[in-house]
Amino acid sequence: LDERKFGEHDEFLAKYGTLSTGGGTVQQVRSLNKLLRPHLLRREKSDVETLQPMQEVLLHVEITNLQKVCYRAVLEHNRQLLLRGAGGSSSSSYAATNGAYANVSMMLRHCCNHP
């Protein structure tokens, strides 16, 4: 906190600390509100209603060479899992395999999203 504006930490707690426990007065709430107002962004419903509708633009771009190398490495490292497929009779092996697929999928996603 800015000590010039809010004072020492102990002074601030002494003045407004009771508000956090449900105590305090209306005057304390108004004083704290006045003190914090310049630092808070308040969006009102009337402001939001005037916004233009959101437009979604999809840009398809090719991944970089480094991303391709990482993507290929993840695929090759998990080749046996991907070739084996989701086969398995017990529910525990099915859950483990699905977890492994989710992990590989997330690693591939990371390769594409982070250059």
RODO-145071 format. One record per residue (C-alpha): residue in three letters; x, y, z; residue number from 1. Coordinates in nm, 2 decimals. Layout:
+-----+--------+--------+--------+-----+
:  aa :      X :      Y :      Z :   i :
+-----+--------+--------+--------+-----+
: ALA :      X :      Y :      Z : NUM :
...
+-----+--------+--------+--------+-----+
END
This chain:
+-----+--------+--------+--------+-----+
:  aa :      X :      Y :      Z :   i :
+-----+--------+--------+--------+-----+
: LEU :   0.00 :   0.00 :   0.00 :   1 :
: ASP :   0.11 :   0.36 :  -0.06 :   2 :
: GLU :   0.19 :   0.49 :   0.28 :   3 :
: ARG :   0.14 :   0.85 :   0.17 :   4 :
: LYS :  -0.22 :   0.78 :   0.09 :   5 :
: PHE :  -0.31 :   0.49 :   0.32 :   6 :
: GLY :  -0.08 :   0.55 :   0.61 :   7 :
: GLU :   0.11 :   0.29 :   0.80 :   8 :
: HIS :  -0.03 :  -0.07 :   0.79 :   9 :
: ASP :  -0.11 :  -0.07 :   1.16 :  10 :
: GLU :  -0.29 :   0.27 :   1.14 :  11 :
: PHE :  -0.49 :   0.14 :   0.84 :  12 :
: LEU :  -0.59 :  -0.17 :   1.03 :  13 :
: ALA :  -0.68 :   0.02 :   1.34 :  14 :
: LYS :  -0.90 :   0.25 :   1.14 :  15 :
: TYR :  -1.07 :  -0.01 :   0.91 :  16 :
: GLY :  -0.98 :  -0.35 :   1.05 :  17 :
: THR :  -1.32 :  -0.40 :   1.22 :  18 :
: LEU :  -1.49 :  -0.39 :   0.88 :  19 :
: SER :  -1.35 :  -0.73 :   0.79 :  20 :
: THR :  -1.52 :  -0.89 :   1.09 :  21 :
: GLY :  -1.86 :  -0.74 :   1.02 :  22 :
: GLY :  -1.82 :  -0.46 :   1.26 :  23 :
: GLY :  -1.75 :  -0.09 :   1.19 :  24 :
: THR :  -1.97 :   0.20 :   1.12 :  25 :
: VAL :  -2.13 :   0.34 :   0.81 :  26 :
: GLN :  -1.89 :   0.64 :   0.83 :  27 :
: GLN :  -1.59 :   0.39 :   0.81 :  28 :
: VAL :  -1.74 :   0.22 :   0.50 :  29 :
: ARG :  -1.80 :   0.56 :   0.33 :  30 :
: SER :  -1.45 :   0.68 :   0.42 :  31 :
: LEU :  -1.29 :   0.36 :   0.29 :  32 :
: ASN :  -1.50 :   0.37 :  -0.03 :  33 :
: LYS :  -1.39 :   0.73 :  -0.09 :  34 :
: LEU :  -1.03 :   0.63 :  -0.03 :  35 :
: LEU :  -1.04 :   0.33 :  -0.27 :  36 :
: ARG :  -1.27 :   0.46 :  -0.54 :  37 :
: PRO :  -0.98 :   0.60 :  -0.76 :  38 :
: HIS :  -0.82 :   0.25 :  -0.76 :  39 :
: LEU :  -1.12 :   0.04 :  -0.85 :  40 :
: LEU :  -1.28 :  -0.01 :  -1.19 :  41 :
: ARG :  -1.65 :  -0.04 :  -1.16 :  42 :
: ARG :  -1.85 :  -0.16 :  -1.46 :  43 :
: GLU :  -2.22 :  -0.08 :  -1.46 :  44 :
: LYS :  -2.48 :  -0.25 :  -1.66 :  45 :
: SER :  -2.56 :   0.06 :  -1.86 :  46 :
: ASP :  -2.19 :   0.07 :  -1.98 :  47 :
: VAL :  -2.20 :  -0.29 :  -2.09 :  48 :
: GLU :  -2.52 :  -0.26 :  -2.28 :  49 :
: THR :  -2.37 :   0.00 :  -2.51 :  50 :
: LEU :  -2.08 :  -0.23 :  -2.62 :  51 :
: GLN :  -2.06 :  -0.35 :  -2.97 :  52 :
: PRO :  -2.13 :  -0.72 :  -3.02 :  53 :
: MET :  -1.82 :  -0.93 :  -3.00 :  54 :
: GLN :  -1.67 :  -1.05 :  -3.32 :  55 :
: GLU :  -1.47 :  -1.37 :  -3.34 :  56 :
: VAL :  -1.19 :  -1.38 :  -3.59 :  57 :
: LEU :  -1.01 :  -1.70 :  -3.66 :  58 :
: LEU :  -0.67 :  -1.68 :  -3.80 :  59 :
: HIS :  -0.51 :  -2.01 :  -3.91 :  60 :
: VAL :  -0.13 :  -1.99 :  -3.90 :  61 :
: GLU :   0.13 :  -2.25 :  -3.95 :  62 :
: ILE :   0.33 :  -2.35 :  -3.65 :  63 :
: THR :   0.70 :  -2.27 :  -3.64 :  64 :
: ASN :   0.98 :  -2.51 :  -3.71 :  65 :
: LEU :   1.06 :  -2.54 :  -3.34 :  66 :
: GLN :   0.70 :  -2.61 :  -3.27 :  67 :
: LYS :   0.70 :  -2.88 :  -3.54 :  68 :
: VAL :   1.01 :  -3.04 :  -3.38 :  69 :
: CYS :   0.85 :  -3.04 :  -3.03 :  70 :
: TYR :   0.53 :  -3.18 :  -3.17 :  71 :
: ARG :   0.71 :  -3.46 :  -3.35 :  72 :
: ALA :   0.91 :  -3.54 :  -3.04 :  73 :
: VAL :   0.60 :  -3.57 :  -2.83 :  74 :
: LEU :   0.43 :  -3.80 :  -3.08 :  75 :
: GLU :   0.74 :  -4.02 :  -3.12 :  76 :
: HIS :   0.79 :  -4.04 :  -2.74 :  77 :
: ASN :   0.43 :  -4.16 :  -2.70 :  78 :
: ARG :   0.42 :  -4.38 :  -3.01 :  79 :
: GLN :   0.34 :  -4.70 :  -2.83 :  80 :
: LEU :   0.05 :  -4.55 :  -2.64 :  81 :
: LEU :  -0.10 :  -4.40 :  -2.95 :  82 :
: LEU :  -0.06 :  -4.72 :  -3.16 :  83 :
: ARG :  -0.20 :  -4.94 :  -2.87 :  84 :
: GLY :  -0.52 :  -4.75 :  -2.87 :  85 :
: ALA :  -0.78 :  -4.73 :  -2.60 :  86 :
: GLY :  -0.81 :  -5.11 :  -2.56 :  87 :
: GLY :  -0.82 :  -5.26 :  -2.22 :  88 :
: SER :  -1.07 :  -5.47 :  -2.03 :  89 :
: SER :  -1.05 :  -5.33 :  -1.68 :  90 :
: SER :  -1.19 :  -4.99 :  -1.59 :  91 :
: SER :  -0.87 :  -4.89 :  -1.41 :  92 :
: SER :  -0.66 :  -4.95 :  -1.72 :  93 :
: TYR :  -0.92 :  -4.77 :  -1.93 :  94 :
: ALA :  -0.90 :  -4.47 :  -1.69 :  95 :
: ALA :  -0.52 :  -4.48 :  -1.69 :  96 :
: THR :  -0.51 :  -4.49 :  -2.07 :  97 :
: ASN :  -0.76 :  -4.20 :  -2.10 :  98 :
: GLY :  -0.54 :  -4.00 :  -1.85 :  99 :
: ALA :  -0.24 :  -4.08 :  -2.06 : 100 :
: TYR :  -0.42 :  -3.96 :  -2.38 : 101 :
: ALA :  -0.53 :  -3.64 :  -2.20 : 102 :
: ASN :  -0.17 :  -3.59 :  -2.10 : 103 :
: VAL :  -0.04 :  -3.64 :  -2.45 : 104 :
: SER :  -0.31 :  -3.41 :  -2.59 : 105 :
: MET :  -0.21 :  -3.14 :  -2.34 : 106 :
: MET :   0.15 :  -3.17 :  -2.44 : 107 :
: LEU :   0.07 :  -3.13 :  -2.81 : 108 :
: ARG :  -0.15 :  -2.83 :  -2.73 : 109 :
: HIS :   0.14 :  -2.68 :  -2.54 : 110 :
: CYS :   0.37 :  -2.73 :  -2.84 : 111 :
: CYS :   0.12 :  -2.54 :  -3.06 : 112 :
: ASN :   0.04 :  -2.26 :  -2.82 : 113 :
: HIS :   0.39 :  -2.18 :  -2.69 : 114 :
: PRO :   0.66 :  -2.11 :  -2.94 : 115 :
+-----+--------+--------+--------+-----+
END
